[in-house]
């Protein structure tokens, strides 16, 4: 595996983890766009599916699965860090600074929803991508993204919305968020398909240069 390939793996992996974190925090704000209620994280999170597909293409199934669980670990640490910072005494000279806790501590439920949805949907996406490769091969790369995302996106949206928002908002808002998630994620899937062509296909015989 040459230096350029390793560099691309790092770049795509960092983008994947960043999108996970940004979406968890942005989901704290519910937006109203084009008649739909939509959590802010939906503007970023859909890109993780294609980014994961890109990692799968470059580095293989095992690395893609490792990246998924790494994202889980980082999100859990983020929740713990926000909670710890909100619980530690604030500098009296600066002020109570209660806004930090008010805004960021409720992220726990959203991160829990994100983690469960992520693990189930992203692993499902990985399997669908892998099955496409076994049955179709390296042809029609756009199909890998489209098919794997078409199955994993609804699953991800359903799990996330149920855990994060049922019992918090009215059923009308919850359904609106769910449908908005599907629409936005479907649009982003189509928009991000060209990304799969930006990375080189993994060669099973490649080894990391030393």
C-alpha positions as a printed Julia matrix, in Angstrom:
210×3 Matrix{Float64}:
   0.0     0.0     0.0
   1.69    3.19   -1.15
   1.87    6.54    0.6
  -0.89    8.13   -1.5
  -3.3     5.33   -0.6
  -2.48    5.64    3.09
  -2.92    9.4     2.9
  -6.35    8.97    1.3
  -7.42    6.5     4.0
  -6.45    9.04    6.67
  -8.27   11.9     4.92
 -11.5     9.99    4.37
 -11.45    8.5     7.89
 -10.97   11.93    9.49
 -13.84   13.32    7.42
 -16.03   10.39    8.52
 -15.33   10.86   12.24
 -15.7    14.64   11.95
 -19.09   14.29   10.27
 -20.2    11.95   13.07
 -19.25   14.44   15.79
 -20.6    17.52   13.99
 -23.93   15.81   13.34
 -24.36   14.79   17.0
 -23.88   18.36   18.19
 -25.9    19.95   15.36
 -28.81   17.59   16.12
 -29.48   19.59   19.29
 -31.24   22.2    17.14
 -34.44   21.35   15.3
 -34.81   23.36   12.1
 -37.89   24.07   10.0
 -37.09   23.88    6.29
 -39.51   23.61    3.35
 -42.38   22.68    5.66
 -40.46   19.92    7.47
 -39.04   19.72   10.97
 -35.48   18.48   10.67
 -32.65   18.06   13.15
 -29.55   20.05   12.25
 -27.35   16.96   12.22
 -29.12   15.69    9.12
 -27.32   18.38    7.12
 -24.01   16.61    7.82
 -24.62   13.0     8.87
 -25.72   11.57    5.47
 -22.21   12.06    4.09
 -20.92    9.41    6.53
 -22.48    6.62    4.5
 -20.56    7.39    1.32
 -17.41    8.22    3.28
 -17.66    4.78    4.88
 -18.13    3.26    1.41
 -14.98    5.05    0.29
 -13.01    3.61    3.21
 -14.41    0.17    2.38
 -13.26    0.57   -1.21
  -9.75    1.7    -0.29
  -9.02   -0.42    2.77
 -11.51   -3.26    2.87
 -14.41   -4.45    5.02
 -12.44   -5.0     8.24
 -11.02   -1.46    8.29
 -14.46    0.0     7.54
 -15.93   -1.92   10.5
 -13.09   -0.74   12.73
 -13.82    2.86   11.72
 -17.48    2.44   12.67
 -16.64    1.27   16.19
 -13.95    3.94   16.51
 -16.64    6.52   15.79
 -18.74    5.02   18.58
 -15.85    5.28   21.03
 -15.12    8.9    20.15
 -18.79    9.87   20.49
 -18.98    8.23   23.92
 -15.86   10.09   25.01
 -17.37   13.34   23.75
 -20.47   12.8    25.92
 -18.34   12.0    28.96
 -16.14   15.06   28.4
 -19.1    17.43   28.03
 -20.72   15.96   31.14
 -17.47   16.24   33.14
 -16.84   19.84   32.1
 -20.43   20.79   32.97
 -20.14   19.19   36.43
 -16.78   20.64   37.43
 -16.96   23.97   39.32
 -16.9    27.05   37.13
 -14.5    29.93   37.7
 -16.47   32.36   39.89
 -14.5    35.25   38.46
 -15.85   34.49   35.02
 -19.4    33.61   36.04
 -21.62   30.56   36.4
 -21.4    29.71   32.69
 -24.48   27.49   32.98
 -25.18   27.84   29.26
 -22.58   25.18   28.5
 -24.4    22.51   30.47
 -27.84   23.62   29.32
 -26.86   23.29   25.67
 -24.43   20.37   25.55
 -25.33   17.97   28.35
 -28.67   16.94   26.72
 -26.56   15.59   23.88
 -26.44   12.27   25.75
 -29.78   11.06   24.4
 -28.89   12.17   20.9
 -25.52   10.45   21.03
 -27.14    7.27   22.34
 -29.6     7.4    19.45
 -26.78    8.13   17.03
 -24.61    5.29   18.34
 -27.34    2.65   18.14
 -28.46    3.86   14.7
 -24.88    4.13   13.5
 -23.82    0.66   14.57
 -26.87   -1.05   13.1
 -27.16    0.98    9.9
 -23.44    1.36    9.12
 -22.75   -2.36    9.68
 -25.76   -3.14    7.49
 -24.41   -0.72    4.89
 -21.04   -2.48    5.08
 -22.65   -5.89    4.51
 -24.73   -4.63    1.58
 -21.64   -3.05    0.02
 -19.71   -6.31    0.52
 -22.5    -8.4    -0.99
 -22.6    -6.12   -4.02
 -18.87   -6.6    -4.51
 -19.19  -10.4    -4.27
 -22.13  -10.6    -6.67
 -21.39   -7.78   -9.13
 -17.66   -7.24   -8.72
 -15.9    -3.97   -9.35
 -18.28   -2.79  -12.06
 -21.0    -0.17  -11.6
 -19.45    1.5    -8.58
 -22.39    3.9    -8.33
 -24.58    0.88   -7.6
 -22.61    0.03   -4.46
 -23.36    3.4    -2.94
 -26.95    3.6    -4.13
 -28.02    0.1    -3.06
 -26.2     0.0     0.28
 -27.46    3.47    1.23
 -31.01    2.75    0.04
 -31.22   -0.03    2.61
 -29.26    1.48    5.49
 -30.63    5.05    5.37
 -34.26    4.21    6.29
 -33.04    1.89    9.05
 -30.72    4.56   10.43
 -33.41    7.25   10.31
 -36.03    5.11   12.02
 -33.75    4.05   14.88
 -32.36    7.55   15.45
 -35.7     9.33   15.41
 -37.38    6.82   17.75
 -34.64    6.92   20.38
 -33.85   10.62   20.13
 -37.25   12.24   19.75
 -40.19    9.95   20.63
 -41.63   11.2    23.91
 -39.77   14.49   23.55
 -41.69   16.03   20.66
 -45.21   15.54   19.32
 -45.86   12.66   16.92
 -46.35   15.2    14.13
 -42.88   16.63   14.65
 -41.34   13.15   15.0
 -42.86   11.98   11.71
 -41.76   15.2    10.04
 -38.19   14.69   11.24
 -38.25   11.07   10.01
 -39.48   11.93    6.51
 -37.1    14.89    6.29
 -34.24   12.57    7.24
 -35.15   10.17    4.43
 -35.46   12.96    1.86
 -32.21   14.72    2.8
 -30.2    11.5     3.13
 -31.53   10.28   -0.21
 -30.56   13.54   -1.86
 -27.09   13.47   -0.28
 -26.63    9.85   -1.4
 -27.2    10.85   -5.01
 -25.06   13.97   -4.6
 -22.18   12.01   -3.05
 -22.07    9.1    -5.51
 -19.19   10.66   -7.53
 -17.07   10.46   -4.37
 -16.68    6.7    -4.76
 -14.77    7.32   -7.99
 -12.24    9.58   -6.26
 -10.49    6.72   -4.46
  -8.55    3.74   -5.75
  -9.94    0.22   -5.44
  -8.21   -1.87   -2.77
  -5.9    -4.56   -4.1
  -5.96   -7.63   -1.84
  -2.32   -8.26   -2.66
  -1.17   -4.82   -1.58
   0.94   -4.58    1.56
   1.92   -1.56    3.6
   5.36   -0.35    2.6
   7.98   -0.15    5.32
